[in-house]
Structures are given as structure tokens and as C-alpha cells.
Amino acid sequence: MHHQEALRPSRVQERGEKVISIALAGQPNVGKSTVFNLLTGLNQHVGNWPGKTVERREGVFEHHGERVHLVDLPGTYCLTAASPEEMIARDYIIYHRPDVVMVVINAASLERNLYLVAELLALPSPIVIGLNMMDVAEQEGIWVDAEKLAAAMGVPVIPMVASKNQGVHDFLDAALKVAHEGLPQEPSRPEIRPDHREVLGAIEALLGPWVPEPYPADWVALKVLEGDAEITERMKSAAPPEVWACVEDLLRQHEDALIAVAGGRYAWIRHVTQGALTKSRLGHVTLTQRLDAWATHPFWGLVVLAVVLAAVFGLTYALGGPLQGWVERYIVGALAAGAARLLAPGPAWLEGLVVDGILGGVGTMFSFLPILAIFFATMGILEDVGYMARAAYIMDRFMHALGLHGKSFMPLFLGFGCNVPAIIGTRIIESRPSRLLTILLAPLVPCTARLAVLTVLAHALFPQKALLVTVCLTALPLLVLAGVGFIAHRLLFRRDQAAFIMEMPLYHQPNWRTIGIGVWQRLVAFLRKAATVILAVSVVVWALSTFPYGEIETSLLAALGRFLQPVGALMGLEWRQVVAILTSFVAKENAVATLGVLYGVGESAEALSAVLPGYFTVASGLAFLVAEMLFIPCVATVAAIRQETGSWKWTLGEILFLALLAFLGGTVTYQVARLWLT
Amino acid sequence: MHHDDRTDERPSALNGILSAGHHKVVPLADLSPGQSGTVLALEGGPGFVGRMAALGFTPGAEVTMVRNPGRGPVIVSVLDTSVALGRGQASRVQVRPKE
């Protein structure tokens, strides 16, 4: 079975020691990643679950002289087969049987959180519960007695405030104790509603002999009764047809079984929380209610969102802009100068390769790091305090018209920083068609680099009207995004529309550690791309622009530009300008660099301003900017699209589509502007 | 799964059962802000029902409408949590409103 191999952890076994294997489970918004980060620190490895675009985080650490391997399971509300996250979580426990599962639950919504616990109790590994957010619960007027809850469930329950690092190590101690000694008693487990007990027994008796290893037979029977698509398929092929026919017959008579199973779980939850849970919220207006009166209001919510986003941009550019200049001058510039001095005695092509090819491509990417770090940090804060769910709610109405989803808003917005994390960020969207559409539209959000090109060229070409041109050309791709979404939604994805079901977490204080690690991981993902894909393509483009004669005017790239001259002519562009757009495939800033090289003036804004107006008319200048704003995203983004869609067909389709869009946009702009603006 | 504003596609048989009692039965999407009700039934496949059940929407559950701007998604409070639901989803939860 492919799962068996795929889900085995990269277990670290050194010096023949036993490694305790622990899985960390929990619903979303329970502070699970805070707990994971506290336990593993930076000793964590982030990758993907095999064959899935779901993040897998694991870490190995020592505790009281024992080695612990901790896997962070995806946050899920339940363990159905409805999403890849849920499948991963349950398959991991079934196939790998961790020594213990640490379940983090949120005391402020105890009953709903115990639903996942009810599902986990049906699986083979013993569990230990970390009752998190005790402080938030008290603010909400909710008191949970951990000892009474533990006694009722027969499972250790450790109260915690993970955001203040309280109780987390007790939680781990309790987990290790269970890993060694097992649970002190048989835990209380939910039972199906009495009117379905018989049919569940019958299904288990029928299927029992055919349940494949390592599935627990009672769990399989329950899932078949629930109508679980994956397990039903599996058992249909495992059991003989006549047995399966009997099962199907039973299922037909009990079509409401899922409600009976869920009802049984909630009956168990009421039973175990009785006496352990006290609520008093008379006349008590909580912080979340007060903030949401504004943040989710149909009108004021939009105002709040606009102010928040303006603040994010303001902060990012006010702090990041000067830092970027500093990195460019003192780090990338210094490196380039150093390399040039060092390599001057060697062959000219080597110096060209290092200074223009490598530092020109990868170096400029590095200069965007400060801006990205600040942007990701502010977005991380908004995510962590719980505001992003409100933004998704407010934007759902508008996103919906584009065939997108409230949850598409956050990743698309990340795209203003960099398209790469935007495309990776679409993982929060459960429905595949919505996610695919969001991925394909994301490159139309102008990233920091594209905006930098726009700003420089708008000032050089239209010094009088630079601001107007910049604003219009920033809005243009966004309008195209809306238009394409509107049409694609109706033509391509019409049938499959995603459900919008989203928890609105309570607002809470940000945890700096979690935000810091989040920023770090997004930056590392960006740098990894810069160091591999961008490096490789930079070198190739440098080679194309140098060979065969060492001059860009006579290079292969120039030949390609001249070959495309007829296409460029429709946009009013000559071959140098076409080449500039083509080289922006490596990194958007190359558009400026290439113009500088081809017109022999270098990259400085003053020099470009002096020379460029001579080579552009108003119409061709606008056409150039339009084409540049709509053109294929940088190679790192294309690589991310390939990775996240898992399909070359979609990736190449997207490249063709955007190239065509840029060409059409440029041509229409040129032809219209030539008639009206001259 | 649909996520559009067409509301009622519930089977007529279910309709009959639901309206047989003397209490009226309405889609959750029709509750006004501040109004509470008891969930009676969920209409949809196991994917939809399973997800809603995990968030607390099961027959017998108490729900309170928090935000209902008339179009677009609503916010509903269930089991001490606020949940945003598309109008299409909220229309497929049948509730008996409190007097």
C-alpha cells in the first residue's frame, strides 16, 4: 500500500537509542504551532508530506536524556476524508502508530475541540490532552476543571497557557509517561446513538475478516457507516462482492448514520464536560465582540480593512525602502566590486558570469529581503492575532464574484510582497478548483520587484506624470485579475464552487516566537528559490546575452529579440525593449538592468531618465509598462506554480496565457495611445 | 458543493416533515442578527454534513445569528465559537427559531 511507505517518518535513530515517537494533533486556532515551536525550537525540519502540498513539520529533541521525534500533524476539525490534511493526520496515526498523540485543545471552545478528541480516541495510539488558552477562556467567562475532565475521560489533561510558556513541559512529561507506561486506565470513548448500535455491530461483523492491516476493524466499520469516501472505496475492493452487497444494503437503510455518529460524539462530550465546565457570561461583552462590531461590519469592516492594509504597506515601504537601498549599496554592490577586483586578472567571461550573471540576478533578489521580512512580519501579526479570518469574511462577497473564496484574499495580498509565498499560501484554501484559480491569478498581483521597475521607469519616461502612471499601472493588473477571474470562473470552473465555512478565532495577543519562525520560514523558502532556480536561470540568460561574441548587441538574446521584432512592432517596441521584457523572466528588476546595458548607460535612475525618453514615444512607453506589468512572473514564481499545482500543463498554460496577455495588453495600449495621446 | 445564493433545493419530502409540526422551520440564513434557534437538519453529502458536524452544527445544537447583512456570508455562533458560513451553506441548515 503506497501510504505505508509514504507516511513512514524520516526517523532518526542514532547510537541504537530508542526514539520516542510523538504526534502533535489539534484543531486549527488552538495554539498548536506555538506548542510545537516551544518544544522543538529551531531544531525543526519543514518539508511537505510525500506527494502532497501540505506542510510537514517535525523535530527531534532531547528531554530528560531521551530522544523524542515530534511530528506536527495538520490542524483539522475532524478526521473525515474530506481534505488531504485530515487524511494525512489519520493515516499517520494508523500506519505509524506513534507512541503517544499529544492533542492540544482550546479551553475557550472546549466542547467543539473535544470532537477531534472523540475521533482520535477511536484510533490505536494513546492520547494526552493539553488544555491550552486557559487565560483566554477565563476572559470569556469559561472555567474548565482539568482534573475533573481528566477523571471523566480517563486521559491525562494538562492545563496550559502556551503563549506564556506555562504548562507545556508538564504536557510533554505527561506524554512521555504515557509513552512508557500506557494510559493509567481504559479511556471513556464515545458510542454511536443507541438506534444505530445494531447496524454498526452488523457492519463490523461482516467486514471484520476483510479489514486490511493495519486498520482497526471497529474504526473501519464506523467510517463505512459514516459514508467516508476513502475507507468505503478501500473496503469495497477488499471485501468479496457478496459481503459488500450486504453492507451496502445496510447502509441504504441508514442514510442518516453520519448524524447518529456525530450525535453520539456530542452526547459523549456533554457527558465528560458535565461538572468540569462552567460558563458565566451574563452581560459580559468580550474583547472579541467589541472588536468584531467594527471588523465584521458590512461597511465599517471594509474601512477597517483598508486602513489595516494601508498601514501594512506604509510600514513596509517606510522601513524597508531605506534598508533595501542599504543592502544594495553596501552588500550586493560591495560584493560585485570585490568580485570584479578579484577576477579582473582572469578571463573577461568569468568576471561577466560572476558580476553580471550571478550577482546581477541573485544579488538583486537579496536586496528585497528587508522589504519582504517586514511585509511578512506585519502579515504574520495580523494572522496570529486572528484578524485574517475577519478580512477573509469581509472580502468573501467580492472574491466570490471572481470565482474565488474569502480565503483567497490573504494569499493574493501576500503577493504584493512576493508572488512565491502567495502561491504557497494558497494551501489554506481547501477546494482544489478555488485553489487552482487563486494560484493562476496570483502572478497578476504586482510584487515588490515589479512595482520597483514600474516606479523607476515611470519616473524616467513620464517625469511630469509619474505618479498618475504608477497608480494606473498598479491598478491595471488588478483589474485584469478581476476580469480574468470573473470569466474563468464562468467558463472553466463553473460547476465546482467551494463551500465557505470558516471559524472566526478569538482575538488574542500575538506570540512573537511563532511570528518570527513564520517569517524566517517564508524568507528561507524565498532564498532557497533564489539560490537554485534563479541562480541557474540567471546564468543561462547571462550566457544567452554574452555568447557567441561577448557583446549583448550581437548575442543570441539579441538575435531572439530581432526575431521577435515584428511582434514588438505591434506594441511599438524595438528589439532592445523586447529583450528587456524577456529578461524580466529571471527577475523583474532585470527589465531596468537590461535597458541600461543595451542603451549603454548602466542602471542609475538619472542616467536612464536622460536617455530613455529618446528611445520611447508616449505610446510605446505606456505599451512597454503595460506589457511588463502583465508579463510572465519571475522564474521563482513559475517554479512555485509548478510545485503547487503539480502539473506542467497548468504551468505552461499559465506562461502562454500571461505572455499572450502581455502582448495583447501592450498592442492595444500602443495602438490606442498612438491615436489619442499624440 | 454549491456556494451560490439559490437557496432551496431541499427534497420536498423533507420539507413536508419539517413543516409538519406547529413550529415553523426556516433556513439558518433567514435568522436575523441576535436571533437564536435549534438545528433540526442539515442537507448535503457526507462532506458537508461531516464538516458542519465537527464545528458543532448537529441536530439539537443551539445557534445564534451574529451577522447577517442580507447578502454574502453570515456569522453564526455555535458552541462558544463564531463561524462564518457562505449563504449557500447557511441555507442548507434547517433551524427552528426561538420565539
Interface residues (C-beta under 8 A of the other chain):
Chain A: Y77 C78 T80 A82 A108 S109 L110 E111 R112 Y115 L116 E140 I142 E226 G227 D228 A229 L258 I259 A262 G263 Y266 K279 T288 D292 T296 H297 P298 A389 A392 Y393 D396 R397 H400 G406 S431 D496 Q497 A498 A499 F500 I501 M502 E503 M504
Chain B: M1 H2 H3 D4 L42 G45 P46 G47 F48 V49 G50 R51 M52 A53 A54 L55 G56 T58 P59 G60 A61 V66 R67 P69 R71 G72 P73 I75 V78 L79 D80 T81 S82 V83 A84 L85 G86 G88 Q89
